[in-house]
Structures are given as C-alpha cells and as structure tokens.
Amino acid sequence: MINIDDFLLKKQQSRIDKTFIKDGWVTVYESLGEHFDSSLIYACLVDREYLPEFIETRNWGITPGSEGKPSVIGSTQDGKSVSEYKRFAEDHLEPLLFSKFFSHNKDRYVDLSEDFVNYFQLYEQIQSKQHRDYFFTDEMGEMELISEVRPTQVRIKWKFMLEFISIRKMCLSIGFDFMNMAEGKIEEITAYLCDEDIIGETKNYNRTIRLWPMGMDKRNLQSWIHGKVVILNDPEKTRSHFDWLYDDRFESFITGYDERGEPAYTSCENDSAFKLTYFKKEVLDKYYNDAEKYDVDSFGISCKYFSLKIDNSVLDYVPVFVHYLRSLPHKEQLYWKHYNIEAKAGMGMSPRYYDVMIEGNWTKKPSTPDFYFKEAYRKFNDNWQAKFGWPFYKELSGLDAYQFKALHIPTSNNIKSFCDQIMALIKITIDGINEQELVKGIMLEPDDKGLTKLEKFLKNSDIEIPDMMTFLRNLQTLRSGLMAHRFSTNHKGTQKALAYFHITDDNYKEVACEMFIKSVYTLRALSKLFLDGATINENEEE
C-alpha cells in the first residue's frame, strides 16, 4: 500500500502555498532525489512590468544550466555580420543563481548572483565550492548569516531578498518540479485522479495524478506538480540597509522627573539638551568583553563604527550627557536604553570628568583605581625602560594586550567578572615580570619561579619589601585556588589568601578596587627605590 500523503505531494503543496518561505528564509534552489521521487526548485528575477506576460505560461524562463548568462547575439545589418553583447540572454529576466558544471572534473556547484552579493557587501565564508555561507555586516560590525549555499539547496533570508527585489523593482519567480512515482493499484488513487491547471496573478502550475503504465520498476502511479509562483516586490519599501547611515530614529532617555514625580524623558536628537542621564555600570560589559573591537577609557567608548563620550570615572553608574547618545546607531541606542536608570540623590558626574571634559584640565589623574593603575603601569614601564634599557614588564602582545585593554573593576558584584579581572591583573603583573632580564647575574635555585626571582632581585640590591611581597604572593595564591570561577576553600593557601583580602560573597567590587590600589602601591614602591623617585604619573602629586 502506498503512503498516500507522500504520493500526493502534500508537503510540497504546502511549500508552494507558502511560496517556499519558512522561518524567515526562502528556498531559491533545491535538487533532491531522482527518477521516482524528485524535487527541483530554481528561482530567477522578473521585471515587475513584464509579470502579466510572464505568468501566462508555466515556463520558468531561466532553468539550471541556462541561466541567462552573458551572450553574444549575431545578426546581419546592411549585408554585414554584426555581433551584439548582451548582459543577459533573456529580456526582462535576470538570473539569481548560476548552476555550474565542468566536464573536465565533473564538478558541480551553484553560484549566487554577484549583484546580490555586492549589493549587501556580503562576506563569503568558504568550506568548499559546494558549501558556502554569506554574511551581512551591520552598522555595529556584527555579522549576520543571510545565505547558505549547499550542494542540494540554496536559502536566503527573506527580509534581505525582499529588500533586493523591491529596490530593483523586480519580482522573485520560483520554478518547481515535484514528482512521486509509486507501485499500486489504480483503485488506491481513483479519488485523487486529476489534471488541473492552477493559475492566478502570481502563480501558474499544473497538478497531475494519473496511472502511468509505462512507469519504470513497476511504478505505475504518478503524482506531479510543475510550474512556478511569483513573489511580488513591495513598492512601499523605500528604506534599504544603507539607511542606517542616515537613520533619523532617536531614543529618549531619563533626565529627571515631571511634576507628578514620574520619570521625564529627553530625546537624544536634541543636541542642545545639556542634561545628564544615567546607566547601570553593566552597560559597559559588552565593550569590555570585546577588547579587540572596542576601546574603553575614562572618557568614552570608541570603535570603527562610533564614538561615545561617557563619564567612566564613577564606580557604580555611568553618567552621559543625553545628546551624546545621538552618535550611536539606533540599534545601539536601544541597547543603552535597556540599562537606563533613574537618578538618585547625590548622583552626578565625577570631579575628574568635569575638570578634564568641561574645564579642559588634562593634568588631572584618573579617579578610579583601575584606570589609575593602567596609566601608572605604562608610565612605570616606560621609566624603567629608559633607565635600564629593558622593560620591567614584558611587552604586551596578542591576548595579553587585549586583556590589558579590557582590565577594569567589575561592573557588578559577580564572582565570574571578579575572577576574570583578577586573572588578567595577575597575567600582566606577576606573570608579566621580565624574569630573563631581572635575574641576570643573580644566583638562583633550580625551582625558583617568578615571585621568588623578584624577591632575590630585591635582596641583590639590599632591598626588602615584605608587605608588597605578601600582597603579590596572596594574589598569586588566589589563582592557584581558582576552579571554574569558584575558590577552592579546601586548600589552606587559598583560605589564607581569602582571609588576607577579606573576600566574601558580597564584596567582590570592593576587593577588586583594593587590589588595583595595592598594585599601584607596588609600582610606586619600585619606582621610588629604583628610578630615583621618578613619578609614575605625569604631574603626580606627592
């Protein structure tokens, strides 16, 4: 007994009814099966004005292997042979796909129209000619998969396909040929026998169910659907993906309260609105966590896609003048809006931001321990290099450089964020000590490692700094006891380090601040002892 649903091609009919769109993707090519159960789908573009004539027949216009590719048409004019180059062989039709076949190696694959690829400036990721993915890069540099090319199928995200045909004032024609042949008795399909044409403004196909005595391999029953459906462009669609360059959408942010005590909002479009709005500190996590793409400092966030002035010298929140937010793409404005908070008593911009950005006093030092440490770290290493001819801390490169860029006080009291930042701090300080230069001319034991080498370097200069060494050793011990962003309290050394830093479940930000401060003290101590008292910050006040 035959499977009647499969034989009647019900799934294929459903796909036709939905114009081959599913879950936001449209199938523009498919080639599956052969002989008794086959599926072929092939799409092309049609001029909107040509549609009434095009839909009169079931002819696809363009078929695999005959894609309307560039042609040279010969003719005779005034008794002379004349050749004319035509970009596409068929008038009013344009290929979306190019089915390639090369006899010398029997290689087959399908290419996507270069017009489509170039219009969206797609990035092609190639596994093989038969397996390719195309990505669109948006205004924030984020990549979105919009087309998949596979050996038997090509899909395109519908919103991109619709934009393309609408901007082009063309329609998408999808030709299809589905067939199923089965072995059975005519009585099983008598109720379904048909030979009907389904014709409308955007469809023209035939559905046939019949006895086929000449069928192969005893398969004497045939079900067949052949023709095309056309998806119209949207004449009202005037915005393209390029419009983000000139996007006139602006979000509003909380800038105070109205007379009823409800939050009052100000649009960032108003460039004369010199009002502060505030955000949770966690808004910066996205940028800190992608240091390769974003730069974050005391005064702003920048990347190749935007630059935003912020006050990053407050530990618990981020003040921003609301009109600065207009510099963000609209998508990014929505991200910031999610973290927008109401102002509380005492909130405002930091003294350093006011002195530097408002008063123009650039001699002021950073006011948060993390930025102060990073500035001090650079200055100390430069001074050391100038005096001794080699850097105290090894040059940062690769991942280490990005970890330094992203180094910051955790934005929330979160153990994972705390551990990530402390690991980075250890990496660029303790692990970053230039041991090779540090221990030249010093007697070492075979098991001597980083901090022991530093201690012997100090003793070689008749210097002992027990408080500094205690801090560094406890910091290193924390890493030794770190397991999956949790501290192993079974280890006595870890217990001692946790007690030294007074770490509890609710003070990670506070402890991180203290660690950055003590790291600055380490730089100051070494600077005063080895660099003739050279300051580690320009214009540093003693």
N, C-alpha and C positions, 0 to 999 in steps of 0.2 A: 504493500500500500504506500502510495506516495505521501509525502508531507505536503499537505495542500497549501499551507501558508507560504512555505518556501517556493513551491511551484508557482503560485500566483504572484510572486514577487512583491509581497505586501510591504516588506521593509524598504524595498527600492521605491515603491509608490509613495511611501511616507516621505522619503528623502526628496522626491520630486515636488510633493506638495509643500515642503518647507524650503524649496529652492536650494537645497543642499547646504543650508546653513544650520549649524548645530553648535551650541555652547560658545557662540561668538566667532566661530570660524566657518569659512565657506570652502568647500572642496572644489577645486578647479581642474583637477586631473586625478584619474584613477584608472588603473588597468589591472584587473584581477581575474583569475580563472581562465579557462579556455574550453572550447568545444561545447560542453553540456551545461555549464554554469559559469557565465561570464559577466563581467561588468566593465564598461568603458565610459569614462566621463572626460570631456575635453571642452575647455572654455576659450572664448575669444571676446574681443570688444567690438561693439557695433555702434555706428553713429546713431544718435537718437532720432535724427530726421529720416534715416533710412529704415527705421524699425518697422513701419507698416508694410513695406515691401518685403523685408527680410522674414517676417513672421508668416508670410503666406505659404511657405513650404517647410518641410521637415529638414531640409538641407542645413547642415551645420555651418556651411560657409568656409570654415577652416577646419581641417582634420589633421590628426597626427601624421607627421611626415610631409605634410603640405601646408605649412603654417603661414602662407602669405609672405614668405621671406622675400628679400630684395630680388628683383627680377630685371632682366633686360628684354624689352619688347622690341622685336624687329618689324619694320614696315617699309613701304615704298612710297616715296614722295617725289613727284616730278621725275619719275623714272630712276630715282636713286634709292639705294638701300639705306635706311636710317634706323639707328638703334636708340632706344629711349630707356634710361634707367628709372625704375620705379621703386620707391622705398618698400612698398608692399604690393604684392601681385593682385590682390583683390581690392576693388574700390569699396569704400565705406566700411571695411572690416580691418581689424588690426589684431595681430597675434598677441596673446598674453603669455603663451608658452611656446617653447621650441623643442620638439622631440628630436633628439639627436641619435643617429645611428652611423657607425663607421665600419665598413666592411672589412678593413684590414685587421681589426681585432674583435669585431662583433660586439663592441662596447655600446651600451645604450644608456642614455640619461635624458632628463628633461631640464631645460633652462628656463628661468623666469625672465620675463621681458626686462631689458636693461632700462627702458623708460620708467618702469615701476620701481626698479632698484635705485635708479638715480634720483627720481623724484623725492623719495623718502631718505635718500642718502644712507642706504642700508649697509650695515656691516655684515659681510658674509663669513660664516664660520664653516669650514670645510672639513668633513671627515673623509669624504670621497666625493667624486662627481655625482654619485647616486644618493649621497646623504649629506645635505647641506641645510644650514639654518641661517635665516636672515634676521638681523636685529635693528630696531629703530632706536636712536639715541635722542632722548627728550631734552628739554631745556635745562635739566639738572645733571645731564650726563649719564642718566640711568638708562640701561639698555632693556628693551622690551622685545621679546620674540614675536615676530609678526608673520613669518612664513616658514614652513617646513617643506623641504623637498626630499622625498623618499623615492626608492626605486619604483614603487607602485602607486604613489599618491603624492599630490601637492595640495597643501592647505594654506590659506591666507586669512589673517584676522579680518573679520568683516568690516569693522569700522575704518580700517585703512583702505580696503578695497572700495568701499562706498565713497570715501573721500576722493580716491583716484579717478573713478568713473564720473563723479559729479564735477570735479574740477575740469575734467576733459570733455564734459557734455557728451558722454558715451554711455552705453549700457553694457551689462555683462551677460553674454549668452552662454549658457551651459548646455552642451550637447551630451546626450546619454544614449547608451545602448545596453539594455539588460536582457539576458536570455537564460531560461532554465529549461532543460530537456529531461524528461523522466520516462521511466518504463511503467506502463499501467494500462488500465482498460478505459476505453472512451467513456464508459458509464461513470467513472470517478470524476470526470470533469465536465460532463454534459451541461450541468447548470451554469458553468462558467464560460462556455464557448463564446467567443466574441471576435470581432474585427472592427474596432471603433477608432475614430479619429477624435482627439480631444484638442480643440482649437479655441484660442482666445486671444486677447490683445497681447499677451506676453507668453503664450505657450502654443506649441504645435507638436503633438506627438501621437503616435498610433499604439494601440494596445491590442495584441492578438493572442488568443488562446485557441489552440487547434490540435487536431490529430495530424501527425506528421509520419505517414507510413514509411517515408524514405529515411527516417532517422537512423543514426548510427548506433551500433552496440545495443540494439533492441530498444533504444529510447525513442518511443513513438509519439510522445506528447510534448508539445512545445508551448511555452509561455514567453512572450516577447514584448518589450516596451522600447520604442525607438523614437527619438525626436529631440526637442530642445525646449528649454524655458529661458526667459529673459528677465533679468533683474534690472529695473529702471534706476537711473541716476536720480539724485534728489536736487531739483532745480533751486530749492530754497537753501541748499547748503552752500553758504558763502565763506565760512571760516575754514581755513586749512591748518595743517600742523605748523605752518610757518607763522601763524598769527600770534604765537606766544611771544614773538619778538616785539609785537606792538599790542600786547594784551592790555586792555583797558579795565580789567576787573581788579578792584582793590577791596581788601577786607578791612573791617573795623575792629578796633581793639579797646579794651577797658582803659579809660583815662581818668576815672573819678566816679562820682555819684550824682544822681539828679536830685531834685527837691524832695522826692519820695524815698530817697535812700537806696534806690535801685542803681546798679552799675550803669554808668554812662559810657557810651562808645564814641570813638572818633575814627573816621576813615583815614587810612594812611595815604590816601590820594591827596589830602590837604597838606601841601608842603609848607604851609605857614603855621601849621599846628605844632607849636613847640611844647608838646606835652609828653610826659613820661608814661610809659606803660610797662608792666612787669610780667616776668615769666618765671616758671619753675626752673631751677638750675638744670634739671634733667633734659631740658630742650637742647643742651649742648652735647649730650651723649652721642647723638648721631654724627656730629662733626669730629669729636674726639676719636670716635671709633673708626674713622676712615681718614687717618692722617695723611695717607698718600694723596687724597683728593682735596682735603680742606686744611687751611691754616687757621689756628685759633690763638689769639693772644689777648692781652688785657683790654684791647680797644675794638676788637672786631673779629669777624669771620670772613674769610675770603677763599675763593676758588676761581677757576677759569670761567664760571658761569654767573657769579655775582659777588658783590662785596657788601657787607652789612656792618655798620658801626654799632657796637654794643658796649656796655659797661660790664666788663668781666672781672672787676676788682671787688665784687661783693660776694661773700661766701654762700649765701643762702638763696639768692634770687638773681635775676638778670634784668637790670633796667635798660630800656631802649626808648629813644625819642620816637614817637609813633610814626612820624613822617619818614624816618629812615627805612621803615619796613616796606615802603613802596619800591625799593630797589630789588626786592625779592620777586622771582617769578610767582605767579598766582598760586601754583601748586605748593610752593614753599611757604607762602603766607598762610595757607591753610594748616600746614604743619605747625607753624609757630602759634597760631590761634588755639590749637589744642592745649598748649601749655600756658596760655594767658591766665593771669591770676589778678585778683583784686588787691589794691594797695591797702596796707595796714599802717597804723601809726608808727612813725619813725623810719619808714621806707623812703629811699631816695637814692640819688647817685652817690658813688664813692668820692671821697675828697680827691683821690688821685685822678679820677676821670674828669672831675671839674677843673682841677689845676692844669691838666695836660690838654684836654679836648676843648675846654671852654676858655681858659686863661692863656693857653699856649705855652705853659711852663713845662717843657720837656725834660727838665733836670730832676723831676720827681721820680723816686724809685717805686717799683711795684709795691702794692699794698697787700697782696695775698702771698702766703708762703710759697706756693707752687711757682708762680711767675717770678718771684724774687729769687728763688733757688735757681731757676733756669738761667736767669740773667747773670747771677753770681757764678754759676758753673762755667759759662762761656768766658767770662772775664778772668776768672782764676786760671783756666787752662791757657788762655792767651798770654797772661803774665808769666806763667811757668815756662811756656814755650820760648818766650822772649829771653828769659834769663838762662835757662839750661839747655836750650836747643832741642828739646823734645817735650811732648805734652805729658802732663801727669796722668790724664785720662786719654785712653786710646781714641783715635778719631772715629766718630760715629758714622756708620755707613749702613746701607741696606735697612734691615728690620730695626736695628738699634737706632738709626736716625729717626725713623717714624715713631718709635716708642718715646723718644725724647720729645718730639713734636707734640705727641698726644698726652704727655705726662701732665697730670692735674690732680687736684684734690677731688675725691669722689663727689659726684653731684648729689648723691643720696646716701643714706646710711645703709649701704648694701655691701655684704661681705664679698661678693664676687668683684664688684668695682674696686673695693678696697684692696683685695688681693692682687688684682691686675695691675693697679698703680704701684703697689709696693714692690711687686716683682720687677716692674720696669725701673723703679728707683734703684733697686739692688743691681740690676743689669748694667746701668750706666755709671754707677758709682763703684761699688765693690768689685764687680766683675770687670769693670772698665779700667781699673788701675793698670797702668802701663808697667807691668811687672818686669818685663825684659830689660827696660832701662833702669827701673827703680833699684834692682838688686845687683847692678854691675859693681864688682869689687867687694861684694859682701859675702861672707861665708854662710852657706845655707846647709840645712839638713835635707836628706832626700825627700822627706814627707812634708816639707814646708810648702804652704799654699798661700793664697792671696793675702789675707789679713796678717798672717804670721810674717810674710815678707815685708809688709808695710811696717809692722812693729820693729823688725830688725833694721829696716831703713832708718827709722826714727832713732833707735838706740845707737846706730852707727854715727849719728850726729849728736849723741848725748842728749836726746830728747825723749821724754816720756809724756804721753797724754792719756792717762788711764780712763778718764771719762769718755773721751772720744772713742777709744778702742772698745770700751764696754758697749757703747751705743752701736757701733758697727757690727760687733760680734752678735749682739742680740738681734739686730736686723737680719743678719745672715741666717741665724738660727730659725727665725720665723719661716724663711723659705724652706729650710730642711724639714720643718714640721707641717708644711702645707700639702694637703692632699685633696684634690678636686674642690678647691675653694673652701676648704674647711681646715682648721688647725687640729693636728693630732695631739690631744692632751695626754696621751699615754707616754709621750716622750718627756723626760724630765727637763731636757734643754728647752723644749717648746714651752712647757709650763713656766719655766723661769723667764723666758722672753715675753710671754703673755703678761706675766706679773710686772716685768720691767716697764712695759709700755702701757700698763693698766688697761688692757683691751677687754671690753665687754661687748655684749650683743648690740648695744645701742650707742656706741661712741666711736664708730669707725672713722667718720669725718674728722672728729676732734683729734684722734690719734694720728691720722694722716697729716693733719696740719702740724702736729708736734714733730713728726718725722721729717717733714720738709724743713722746719725751723732748725732742728738739730743737724740736718745735712748742711744748712747754711753755716752753722757754727763750725762744722768740720772744715769747710772751705776757708772760713775766716782764720781759724787756728793755724792751718797750714800756710796761709798767705802771710800771716804776721811772723811766723817762725822762719820761713824760707824765702820770702820775697821782700825782705826788708820793710815789712809793714805795708806793702802795696795794697791799696784798697781793691776789693773785688767788684765794686760797683762805681761807675763814674759819679763824681760828686757825692760819694758816700759820706754821711755824717758819722763821726765817731761817737 
